[in-house]
Amino acid sequence: MKTRTEHDLIGYKEVPADAYYGIQTLRAVENFDICGVKLSAYPNFIKGLAMVKWAAAKANNDLNLLTDDVTEAITKACEELIDGKHHDHFPVDMIQGGAGTSTNMNANEVIANRALEILGYQKGEYEHCHPNNHINLSQSTNDAYPTAIKIALMYMNENLVAGLKSLITAFRAKGEEFKDVLKMGRTQLQDAVPMTLGQEFEAWAVNLEEEIQRLNENAKLFLEVNMGATAIGTGINSEPGYSDKCVAHLNEITKLPIVLAGNLIEATPDTGSYVMYSSAVKRLAVKLSKICNDLRLLSSGPRCGLNEINLPKMQPGSSIMPGKVNPVIPEVVNQIAYKVIGNDLTVTFAAEAGQLELNVMEPVLVRAIFESMEMLENGMTTLKERCIEGITANVEHCKEMVLNSIGIVTAVNPTLGYEASSRIAKRALAENRSVYDLILEEGLLTKEKLDEILSPERMIKPQKFVEA
């Protein structure tokens, strides 16, 4: 393998000749074989890094700190990264020591070497375009890295919300499909009062719909950045006016309404926006898990469970029990939720671990949020396409359970009164008979009056009382 020789403050090292990354990236690869997930796994992150470096280059050019030809070459290199090129040259592990310096230098080296090619030079001829002197000009990892993260999270939030909206649409479609399927509602796993299966699915849709606003509101916190803070927020090694120019270019490049933080020393170690957003992601996961618990219960059986709905059969369910089919799609979404809940705790601890003017734990914090969002997006797509869209209802079984339930006595309670209704319920349980038959047997209501009270349309929404 052909190599080129590069050096840093520690010494010299051979770098693959065709690699856009350089010596500092190579050291990070050797030092941090941790989670096995590389920067290249998250295209939006690389896109965010490229946008930050592009905006910085343009701001430096405005201040006559970079020549036009170098700025144009950097711009071209960044545009290529944004278009999805060269992502395989980001081999650094997501979890790393150094507060993200390895990530920042990976981006600096790739952009520098690609810019060198555009300028007509060879990779590694850094005297013409240097990773630190040119690509990282007026920056520090401590402002470039978190700004890139926030841009990535804004774009990832758009994808997450789109997946959520698609899932909500699927639930709502089933709500319409099952709007006339009468079934028994339950509280504390006990028979409660009748409802329709459509109402149940529509309620899930509304429950999830609330999360769109929560996610979007919390994502807006990422629009405040600290570009120009450099090391700790004092702006050392940046020129007056750089911050405003850089943020203006970021707005133009990202098409996002990014603003500069009011106090850069405060903003540099602050990770509160991550904590807030992670909590919204966790809230969505908790709701999805609860709904999947419900789906598993309602489809339980088929002979010895509730068996009100049928989930699509995805795969054989047992290596020993012939004919068994398990609710594998809701199960995997449950497991995603547990991972998201754990990741949120990681975010909390990492945010708390910040010390003085910097939080060095951002890499694990970011990895946790990225993983949660990616798993949830994939999980919601899987739930929609491989479960919700294929659900069918056992209509007659649902209706039969309503008619045989003690719970329908609640519907006659306003007419018969609590004492008579309690007596009927007690007899029904003791004698294993239906509430319907006992009411007629005791002559408490005529058949016509009882049928009117127990008609599906009366039992699933508010109605005026019917007198005996």
N, C-alpha and C positions, 0 to 999 in steps of 0.2 A: 504493500500500500504506500502510495506517495504521500509525503508529509511536507509541512512547512514548519519552520522553527519560530516560535513566539516566546516572549518573555513577559514577566510581571515582577512585582516586588519580591516574590519568593524565589524566582529563578526562571529557567528555560524549560520548554516542553515542546514535544512534537505534536502538531495538530494535523489531522487528515487534510490533505491539500485541497480537496473539493468541498470542505466544510465551510459554511458561512460563519459558524460560530468560531470562537477563538479559545485562548488559553484559560481564561477565567471560567468559561462555560465548561471546559473539559475538567477543570479541577472540581467544579460543583458536581458533575456527573460522578466522579470518583468518590467524592465525600458523602453524597446524599443518595444512596440507594435505599430509600425508605419505604414509600408506599407503592412504588412502581407505576404511579400515574404521572406522566410527563406534562409539561406545559402545553405540548402539542395536542393534548386531549381536549383542550378548551379553546377552540378557534376564536371565540369572542374575547378571550383574554389577550391573545396575540393581537387581535384587531385593536383592542384598547391600548396596548403598549405602542403599537404603530401610530395610532392617532395622537398619543401624547408626544411621541418623538417628532412627528410631523409638525404639530403645533409649536413645539419648542423651537424647532429649526426655523420656522417662519418668523417667530418672535425675535429670535437672535439675528435673523437677516434684516428685519425691520430696524434693529438697533446697530446694524453694520458690524455685527460680531461674526457673521458667516458670509462668505462670498456667495454670489448668485449661483455659480456653477455647482458648488458643494451643496447649497440648499436645494437646488433642483434635483441633484442626484439622491439626496436623502429623501426628498418628497417622492421620487419615483420608487425607491426601495420600499418606503412605507406603504405606498399605494398597492404595490405587489403583495405585501403581507396582508393588507386589508382585503384583497381579492382572493386570499386563500393560498397564495404561493409561499414556498419555502418553510412551511410550518414544521416539516420534518427536521428542521435544523434547530428546534427548540427541545432538546433532550433532557433538560434539567427536571428533577423531581419536584412536584408541587410542594412537598414539605421539606423545608431546608432551614438551616441556621442562617443568621446574618440579616434577618428582617427583610428578606426579599432582594438583597444585593445580587445574588446569583441570577435571579430572574431578570433584573434590570440590566445586568451585564450581558446576559444571553441576547436580549433585544439589541443592546448597543453594538455588540459584535456582529450580529447578523446584518443589521442595517448598515454598519460601516463597511463590511466586506462587499455587500451587494452594491453599495454606492461607489466603492472603488472600481468595481467592474464597469458600472455605468460611466464612470469618468475615464475609463480606458486603462486602469491599473490592474495589478494582480492582487488577489486576496493577501492580506497581511502587510501591504505597503502602507502602513498606518500614518506615515509622515504626510500623506495627502488627505486622509480622512480617518480620524482616530476615534475609537469607541468612546473614550472619555473626553478628549479635547473638543470634539465636534458633535457627536451624537448626544452626549450627556451634558453638553454646555448649558450652564445656568440651572442645572438640575442636581438633585440628589435622589438616591433610591427612595428617600423618605417623603418625597412629594410625587415623583413620577410613578412609583409602584402603586400607592393607594389610589391615585387618580385613574390609572389604567384599570384597576380592580373595579372601581365604581362605574366606569364606562361599560365594562364587560357585564356587570350586574344589571345595568339598565337594559341592555339588549337581551340578556338572558331572562329578565323579568317579562319582557314582551313575549318571548316564546312560551314561558310558563303560563302566562295569562291566556294566551291563545289556546294552549292545550286544555286549560280549565274550561274555557268557554265552549270548546268542542264537546267536552264531557257533559257539561250542563245541558247542551242541546240534546244529547242522547237521552239523558234522564227525562227531559221535558217531553220528548217524543214518546217515550214509554208511558209517561203520565197521561198523555192524550189517548194512546192506544188502550190503556187499561181504565179509562175513566168510568166505565160502567160495571167494572168487576167488583162486586160487593165482597168484603172480607171483614175479619175481626181485627180491630185494633187492640193493642196490648200495652199494659203498663206493668212494670216489675215482673215481666214474663207471664203475667196472668191475663185472662180475658178481660177486656175493658168494654168498649162500645164499638159498634160497626163503623166502617169507613169504606172507601174504595181503594183498590190497589193503585189507581191513578193518583189519588190524593197523596198516597205514600211516596210515589216516585216524584211527584211535583214538589213535595216538601223537601226531598233531597236536593232537587235542582235549586230551589230557593236558598237552602242552607249553604250550598256551595257558591251561589251567586254573590253572597255577601263577601266572599274572600277576594273577589276581583278588586273591590275598592280598597280592602285592607292591604293587599299586595302593592297596588299602585301608589297608595298614599305613603307607605313606608319606603318604596323605591325612590320617591322624590327626594328623600334625605341624601341620596347619593349624588345629587346635582351640585352639592357644595364641595369644592375641591381646594387643595392647598398648593397649587402650582406656584412656584416662586418662593416657597418656604425654604427650599434647599434642606440643609441638615436638620435644623430644629425649629424653624419658623422665623428666624431672624432675617432670612434672605441673603445671607453671606454668599458671595460669588455670583450674584445675579445683579444686573443693572437696574436702576430706577425705571419703572414703567414696564419691566419685563412681565410681571404677573398679569397685568391687565391685558397686554397684547397677547400673551399665551392663551388666556382664557377666551379672549375674543376669537382667536383662531380655532380653539377647541369647539366653540359653538358652531362655527362655520363647517368644520370637518365632520363633527358628530351629528349635527342637526338636533342637538339636545340643548335645553336652556341652562347650561352650566354657569354657576356663579362662583366667585372667589370668596372663600371664608373671610369673615370679618376680622378674625384674629388668628394668624397663621401659627403662632406658638401653641395656642389652644388646639387648633385643628390637626396639627401634625400627630400627636399621640392619641387623638380621640377616635374611638372605635364604636361609639354609641349607635351610629347608623346601622352597623352590621348587626348589633344586638337586636335592634328594633325589627329589622327586616327578617332576620332569622326566626324571630318569634312569630311573625306572620306566616312564614313558610311552615313552621311547626303547627300552627293553628290549622292550616289547610290539611296537613298530614293527619292530625287528630280527627278532623271531621271525615276525611276519606276512610280512615280506619274504622270509625264507628259505622259508617254506611256499609262497608264491606262485612262487618260483623252482622249487620242486619240481613244482608243478602245471603250469608251463609246460614243464618237461622231460618229464614223464610224458605230456603231451598232444601232444608234438612230432610232426610228421609232416604229413599222416596216413600217407603211404607211406614216407617216408625218415627217420622219427624213431622214438621209443620207442612212441608210439601205444597206450599201455596204457589211457588214459582219454580220454573225449571231454568237452571243456568245452562248455557251451551256446554256440550260435552267436549272437553279439550284433549283428554288423554286418559288411559286406564289408571285407576286409582290405587291399585294394590298389586303387589307381587305374589300375594297369597290368597286374596279374596276375589274370586271371579265375579265380574259384573259390577264391581264397585267403581264409581266415578266421583272424584273429589272436586270441591270448589277451588281449584288451584289458582285461578286469577284473583279472586278476592283475598286468598291467602297470601299471595306475593305482595299485594298492595298493603296488607297489614304489616308485613315484614319491612317494607319500604318505610312505613310510618314509624316503626320502632327505630330504624336507623336515623331518620330525620330528627326524632326526639333526642337521640344520643348526640347527634351532630350539633343540635342547638345547645346542649350542655357544654360541648367543646367550645363553641363560640363564646359562651358566657365566661368560662374559665380563661380563655385566651384574651378576651377583652379586659378582664379584671387584672390580668398579669402585666399590663402596661406599667412601666416605671419611668417617672420623671418626664423627659421630653420625647419619648418614643415608645411605641409598643412593638417589641421585636417578635411577638407571637402571631403577627398577621398571616404568615404563610399557612399555618394549620387552621386558623380561623377561616381564611378564604377557601381552602380546600374543603372544609366542612360545608360551607354554604353552597359552593359550586356542586358538590356531590349531592346534597339534598335536592337542589333544583333539578339537576339532571335526572336523578332517580324518580322524582315526582313527575316530571314531564313524561318520561318513558312509561311510568306506571299508569298515569291517567290515560295515555294513548292505548296501552294494553287493556286497561279496564273497559274503555269505551268499545274498542274494536273486537275484543275477544270475550266480552261478557255482556255488557249492558245491551248492546244492539241486538243480541240474539236471545234475550230472555223471553220466555213465554209464560203464560199464566194458566194455572189449573182452575178454571172458572167455576166448575160445578163443585169441586172440592172446597173452594173458598166459601161459596154460598152455603153449602151444607154445614160447614163449621159455624157459620153465623147463626143458622136456624137452630143448631143444637147447643149453642152457647148459653150459659147462664147470664152472660153479659147483656143480652138483649132485654133483660128485665129493667135495665136502666132506662130504656126507651119508654116503658109504661109507668115508671115511677111518678112522673108529674101528674098522671091521670089517676092511678090507684093509690098513691101515697106511699111513704117509705115503709110503714109497718106491713101493709099487705104485700108490697113488692118483696120485702125481706122474707116473709113467710113463704111466698112462692119460690123464691130462690133456694131457700133451705130445703123445701120439699123436692125440688128438682134435683138437687144434689143427693139427697138421701135416697130417693126412689129411682134415680137414674132416668128421669123422664124430662121431657122438654118443657120449657117455660110456657110455650105456646099452648100445649095441650092442657096444662094445669090451669091456666087462666080460663080457658073455655069450660073445663070440668067444674070449676068452682063458680061459674056463671058471673065472673067479675066484669067481663066485657062480651059483647056480641062478636061473632066472627068478623062481621063487616068492620066494626070499630077497631078490633085488634089488627086486622089486615091493614087498615088505614094508618094506624100508629107505627106498625112495623114495615111499612113500605120503604124501599131503599131510599127514595128521595127525601123522606122525612127523617131518616136516621143519620144522614151524613151532613146535615147543616141545621142551623137554628130554625125552629118552627114554632108557631103558636100552639099552646097546650090544647089537647083534645079532652073534652070532658067525658066522663063515663056515661 
